[in-house]
Amino acid sequence: MLQRNGHELLRDGRKLLRDGGILLRNGRKLQRDDHELQHNGGLLQRDGLKLQRKQHKLYF
């Protein structure tokens, strides 16, 4: 009984480790995606400012 439980615990432990690895990988992917989104947001802001400046020149 104890031996079987031990085997089950080991199996569960391995499963948890695998799931943890997957979660870590997904977390890193999310961080990378977030970084890219921030970068793209920065670019959009810059382009927006450029457009505003052009618009300003058109009016005055």
PyMOL commands that place a pseudoatom at each C-alpha (Angstrom):
pseudoatom trace, name=CA, resn=MET, resi=1, chain=A, elem=C, hetatm=0, pos=[0.000, 0.000, 0.000]
pseudoatom trace, name=CA, resn=LEU, resi=2, chain=A, elem=C, hetatm=0, pos=[2.671, 2.490, 1.041]
pseudoatom trace, name=CA, resn=GLN, resi=3, chain=A, elem=C, hetatm=0, pos=[4.828, 1.502, -1.903]
pseudoatom trace, name=CA, resn=ARG, resi=4, chain=A, elem=C, hetatm=0, pos=[1.952, 2.046, -4.300]
pseudoatom trace, name=CA, resn=ASN, resi=5, chain=A, elem=C, hetatm=0, pos=[1.209, 5.420, -2.728]
pseudoatom trace, name=CA, resn=GLY, resi=6, chain=A, elem=C, hetatm=0, pos=[4.880, 6.301, -3.035]
pseudoatom trace, name=CA, resn=HIS, resi=7, chain=A, elem=C, hetatm=0, pos=[4.813, 5.451, -6.725]
pseudoatom trace, name=CA, resn=GLU, resi=8, chain=A, elem=C, hetatm=0, pos=[1.662, 7.534, -7.189]
pseudoatom trace, name=CA, resn=LEU, resi=9, chain=A, elem=C, hetatm=0, pos=[3.257, 10.448, -5.343]
pseudoatom trace, name=CA, resn=LEU, resi=10, chain=A, elem=C, hetatm=0, pos=[6.353, 10.202, -7.530]
pseudoatom trace, name=CA, resn=ARG, resi=11, chain=A, elem=C, hetatm=0, pos=[4.204, 10.136, -10.650]
pseudoatom trace, name=CA, resn=ASP, resi=12, chain=A, elem=C, hetatm=0, pos=[2.203, 13.131, -9.417]
pseudoatom trace, name=CA, resn=GLY, resi=13, chain=A, elem=C, hetatm=0, pos=[5.435, 14.921, -8.551]
pseudoatom trace, name=CA, resn=ARG, resi=14, chain=A, elem=C, hetatm=0, pos=[6.787, 14.364, -12.044]
pseudoatom trace, name=CA, resn=LYS, resi=15, chain=A, elem=C, hetatm=0, pos=[3.494, 15.581, -13.503]
pseudoatom trace, name=CA, resn=LEU, resi=16, chain=A, elem=C, hetatm=0, pos=[3.655, 18.702, -11.329]
pseudoatom trace, name=CA, resn=LEU, resi=17, chain=A, elem=C, hetatm=0, pos=[7.232, 19.352, -12.428]
pseudoatom trace, name=CA, resn=ARG, resi=18, chain=A, elem=C, hetatm=0, pos=[6.215, 19.004, -16.065]
pseudoatom trace, name=CA, resn=ASP, resi=19, chain=A, elem=C, hetatm=0, pos=[3.224, 21.305, -15.568]
pseudoatom trace, name=CA, resn=GLY, resi=20, chain=A, elem=C, hetatm=0, pos=[5.464, 23.775, -13.741]
pseudoatom trace, name=CA, resn=GLY, resi=21, chain=A, elem=C, hetatm=0, pos=[7.889, 23.731, -16.670]
pseudoatom trace, name=CA, resn=ILE, resi=22, chain=A, elem=C, hetatm=0, pos=[5.035, 24.371, -19.087]
pseudoatom trace, name=CA, resn=LEU, resi=23, chain=A, elem=C, hetatm=0, pos=[3.764, 27.235, -16.915]
pseudoatom trace, name=CA, resn=LEU, resi=24, chain=A, elem=C, hetatm=0, pos=[7.243, 28.769, -16.770]
pseudoatom trace, name=CA, resn=ARG, resi=25, chain=A, elem=C, hetatm=0, pos=[7.608, 28.543, -20.524]
pseudoatom trace, name=CA, resn=ASN, resi=26, chain=A, elem=C, hetatm=0, pos=[4.192, 30.115, -21.039]
pseudoatom trace, name=CA, resn=GLY, resi=27, chain=A, elem=C, hetatm=0, pos=[5.059, 32.834, -18.528]
pseudoatom trace, name=CA, resn=ARG, resi=28, chain=A, elem=C, hetatm=0, pos=[8.241, 33.660, -20.420]
pseudoatom trace, name=CA, resn=LYS, resi=29, chain=A, elem=C, hetatm=0, pos=[6.280, 33.722, -23.686]
pseudoatom trace, name=CA, resn=LEU, resi=30, chain=A, elem=C, hetatm=0, pos=[3.756, 36.105, -22.128]
pseudoatom trace, name=CA, resn=GLN, resi=31, chain=A, elem=C, hetatm=0, pos=[6.568, 38.354, -20.889]
pseudoatom trace, name=CA, resn=ARG, resi=32, chain=A, elem=C, hetatm=0, pos=[8.084, 38.399, -24.364]
pseudoatom trace, name=CA, resn=ASP, resi=33, chain=A, elem=C, hetatm=0, pos=[4.690, 39.167, -25.927]
pseudoatom trace, name=CA, resn=ASP, resi=34, chain=A, elem=C, hetatm=0, pos=[4.133, 41.914, -23.355]
pseudoatom trace, name=CA, resn=HIS, resi=35, chain=A, elem=C, hetatm=0, pos=[7.539, 43.389, -24.148]
pseudoatom trace, name=CA, resn=GLU, resi=36, chain=A, elem=C, hetatm=0, pos=[6.708, 43.344, -27.871]
pseudoatom trace, name=CA, resn=LEU, resi=37, chain=A, elem=C, hetatm=0, pos=[3.341, 44.978, -27.207]
pseudoatom trace, name=CA, resn=GLN, resi=38, chain=A, elem=C, hetatm=0, pos=[5.012, 47.700, -25.140]
pseudoatom trace, name=CA, resn=HIS, resi=39, chain=A, elem=C, hetatm=0, pos=[7.555, 48.226, -27.916]
pseudoatom trace, name=CA, resn=ASN, resi=40, chain=A, elem=C, hetatm=0, pos=[4.796, 48.441, -30.537]
pseudoatom trace, name=CA, resn=GLY, resi=41, chain=A, elem=C, hetatm=0, pos=[2.846, 50.810, -28.279]
pseudoatom trace, name=CA, resn=GLY, resi=42, chain=A, elem=C, hetatm=0, pos=[5.917, 53.043, -28.064]
pseudoatom trace, name=CA, resn=LEU, resi=43, chain=A, elem=C, hetatm=0, pos=[6.266, 53.031, -31.845]
pseudoatom trace, name=CA, resn=LEU, resi=44, chain=A, elem=C, hetatm=0, pos=[2.585, 53.894, -32.280]
pseudoatom trace, name=CA, resn=GLN, resi=45, chain=A, elem=C, hetatm=0, pos=[2.934, 56.790, -29.827]
pseudoatom trace, name=CA, resn=ARG, resi=46, chain=A, elem=C, hetatm=0, pos=[5.931, 58.103, -31.735]
pseudoatom trace, name=CA, resn=ASP, resi=47, chain=A, elem=C, hetatm=0, pos=[4.071, 57.843, -35.039]
pseudoatom trace, name=CA, resn=GLY, resi=48, chain=A, elem=C, hetatm=0, pos=[1.086, 59.568, -33.431]
pseudoatom trace, name=CA, resn=LEU, resi=49, chain=A, elem=C, hetatm=0, pos=[3.289, 62.461, -32.325]
pseudoatom trace, name=CA, resn=LYS, resi=50, chain=A, elem=C, hetatm=0, pos=[4.776, 62.717, -35.815]
pseudoatom trace, name=CA, resn=LEU, resi=51, chain=A, elem=C, hetatm=0, pos=[1.269, 62.903, -37.287]
pseudoatom trace, name=CA, resn=GLN, resi=52, chain=A, elem=C, hetatm=0, pos=[0.293, 65.578, -34.763]
pseudoatom trace, name=CA, resn=ARG, resi=53, chain=A, elem=C, hetatm=0, pos=[3.332, 67.643, -35.735]
pseudoatom trace, name=CA, resn=LYS, resi=54, chain=A, elem=C, hetatm=0, pos=[2.457, 67.308, -39.442]
pseudoatom trace, name=CA, resn=GLN, resi=55, chain=A, elem=C, hetatm=0, pos=[-1.123, 68.294, -38.695]
pseudoatom trace, name=CA, resn=HIS, resi=56, chain=A, elem=C, hetatm=0, pos=[0.122, 71.273, -36.704]
pseudoatom trace, name=CA, resn=LYS, resi=57, chain=A, elem=C, hetatm=0, pos=[2.235, 72.398, -39.668]
pseudoatom trace, name=CA, resn=LEU, resi=58, chain=A, elem=C, hetatm=0, pos=[-0.771, 72.074, -41.970]
pseudoatom trace, name=CA, resn=TYR, resi=59, chain=A, elem=C, hetatm=0, pos=[-2.878, 74.368, -39.804]
pseudoatom trace, name=CA, resn=PHE, resi=60, chain=A, elem=C, hetatm=0, pos=[-0.285, 77.058, -39.192]
for i in range(1, 60): cmd.bond("trace and resi %d" % i, "trace and resi %d" % (i + 1))
show_as sticks, trace
zoom trace
